[in-house]
Amino acid sequence: MKKFLQKKLKNEKGLTLVELLAVIVILGIIAAIAVPAIGNIITNSKVNALKADGQNVLAAAQMYFTENGSKDGTTVTQEVLNTDGFLEDAGGFAAKEGATAAVVTKAATGNTITGTAANKGVTVAFAAATNKEINEVGTKTSGKLTITR
């Protein structure tokens, strides 16, 4: 039995160069597919974060308008919302490269936001967009939102 095991162990061989190259090629193909997909996920999450910042500013402005009894056509800036305590953090609208302050206009059909939010190479420009329009847009540019990557 001992001789049989020794003979079997001598016949064991490692991976051949061809097998090793095949594994490396397969891993390279998987990496080539995965890297762009991960990049899109990161970019889309930045766009969604900037859209959420716009919705937060709209919600803060709605509280401001309700508390101050504002009429349709009244505008408020994010700076006023910050100083008056309605908005704690402006998010992507804060003074960053490519960002401009948000201005919210009260309207009977839904308040609209205008401004540009930026987040590490991604900008979203809001052009009189309502909360509903922000929700309906995915991560692509639409009439009211311009997304730059």
Secondary structure by P-SEA (a helix, b strand, c coil): caaaaaaaaaacccccaaaaaaaaaaaaaaaaacaaaaaaaaaaaaaaaaaaaaaaaaaaaaaaaaaacccccccccaaaaaaaccccccccccccccbbbbbbbbbccbbbbbbbbbcccbbbbbccccaaaaaaccccccccbbbcc
